[in-house]
Amino acid sequence: MSPSIVQLVGPQAEILVRATNWIGDAIMTLPAVRSIRENFPQARITVLAQPWVADIFSANPHVDRVLLYHKKGRHAGLPGKWRLARELAKERFELAILLQNAFEAALLCRLAGIPLVAGYNRDARRPLLSHPVAVSREIKAGHQVYYYQQLLAGLGLTPGADRLYLSLAKTDRDWADDFVRPLPRPLIGLNPGAAYGPAKRWPAARYGEAARELLAKTGGTCLIFGTPDDRQAAATIGEWIGPAAVDLCGRTSLAQAMALIGRCQVFITNDSGLMHVAAAQDTPLVAIFGSTDPVATGPFSERAVVVSKSLPCSPCLKTNCPLGFECMRTITATEVASAAWGLLSQGDAGSRL
């Protein structure tokens, strides 16, 4: 029997973990990151991440440091990749665990001279992996949280608990507390955007209508999250609910937005990265699904309600819809508002008021 990957590196090994590139995916890797620490308790674990997901790992107790991959800056193009490989080579990593699936992730590690490179055997990168793991049909059929944990199992490591978690710096938590202190409760988070494409986006006017129905029962404040591209959606929502709307789109860092989501009494969201942020903080949430699959990428939380329509074409996984987004159009504001009201009415949600 060949030695396990734990036996091939020293107890104080230098380990590189290549993070995924999207907020939601990065959140879903956090149980695997914790499992890596549990299997290598004395190692120094470094996460290589794109800047826009770095806040997810920067305060993580299982990570010693975060290195930034400036793919659109100093590491752009072939010269930038070579520069990054040289930077990684100076760190003398003994092992790289690739949570990202891309060919490039394996190539960078090989160019950096990392002797042990482990990851799923996909995207034509088998020759670059010292420890490839096959992706079985069962792994593909499950939730993405299990997908990353099963990678570790395939390497002979022991996966730990699958529960999501998210650690944030005290400065960001304190900032969020100060921000929400004067706001009327309950705090209702709204997330009308989704980077994936329009097939994931429930209409902004429906968000406004649902928020108005909910505010009529509860009062409170609606915090609208998103990027600068979502400001028009926020303006539409504001037309429905008036001064109860607080537009945060593009006006906070990711860490600040995550801390604010943790302060919400309920969070209404499309299938998006911030949906997973809410799940990781145990924030009660209503997730609206259209073209994507809640079995694979739904909120990994016991305090989540998924609202979707079962159509013959769903889940199609498309970013656009030639049929007019029927899966989203047929979800009513009342359905979403009722689901949110149900969460607010529960004792554990109400205790967050």
Phi, psi and omega in degrees: 000133180287150182294148178287165182295332177295323181285344184270349178238154180287164181297334179251042185295154170267114185242132175256130175246119178275115182285159172284167191262351183245148185303310182298316178298318180298318177300318183289345175276349188300321174299325178292321177299317177297321179294323177299315177299318182295328179278336180231070189296334183257000183286161169261117186256123179244132177257129173262118189219151170292150186304325186285351174247001185299325181299337180291333184251346191295329178252013183289125183292347181264002182241133180275328178196164179238128172258138182265134175257101183273075186295334178259009181232243187291345179254019182283148175068183181297317177300322180292322178297318180293323177297315179296318179300319178294321178297319179292325180299325180295338182280345178054051177293141177269331186215137172240129175249118187263101173282335173281145184271350193292150173303318183302324181300316179290320181298316179301319181293322178291319177297331179279355178076023179286122189290326181245119181232119186239140178180177177292142180278082181207174180057035174061027184253011181309316182295343183266353184258128173281333181228082179280147176237128180286145177263107182277167177298323180294321179295318180295331186279345185267184178289153182297330176302316179290328179304314182286325177292324180291335172301315180294320178299322178294341178267003181085010176272167180256109177294141177267207182295145181273359184296134175289155174204163177209124179254132180236152180293149180300324180298321179287322178294318179294320178300315180296319179299317179295322183295316187273347187308315183276358188276139175298140179264157001283160174268118183250113178276138177234132181229085186278355183263173173190123184292337185299323181147174185296337180292346176265354190257111170294141185304139182300323179297326176293321175302314180298317180295316180295319180296320179296318177300317183290318180295328178298331179270328192243337195069201174103198186227139175255118174266120184257118184258155176155185178266174175305331179293345182264007184292328177293320176298319179296321178296321178297316178297319179299328177295332180277325191241356172065222188293351176287351182269134173238111183276112179254006188297115180073011186249007177224163167285168176298319181298319178294318178298318180297319179295321178294321178299324177292345178266352183286146175277337173203150184228121180253126194208152166284171172293108188199175178299320181291335173301316180290328174300315178297315180299321182291340179255009178062028175282127177303133187216151172248119182253125183259118184246136176242271187276347186261175192253110180293342176293320183272321188230019179290171180295126183271073188205146176276352180247046180229143174241125177264127176249120181205168177242131178274105180245159180302333184265000186255149354276128182273340179065019180272153177276332177234164186231120177284352183257008176087024174058044181300326182297330177270320184297331184273358174274120186269158176298323181295321177301314183289316179298321180295320178296318179294320178297321177299320178291318179295330183282344180287151184300318184290326177288318181296333180291347179273358182293000000 
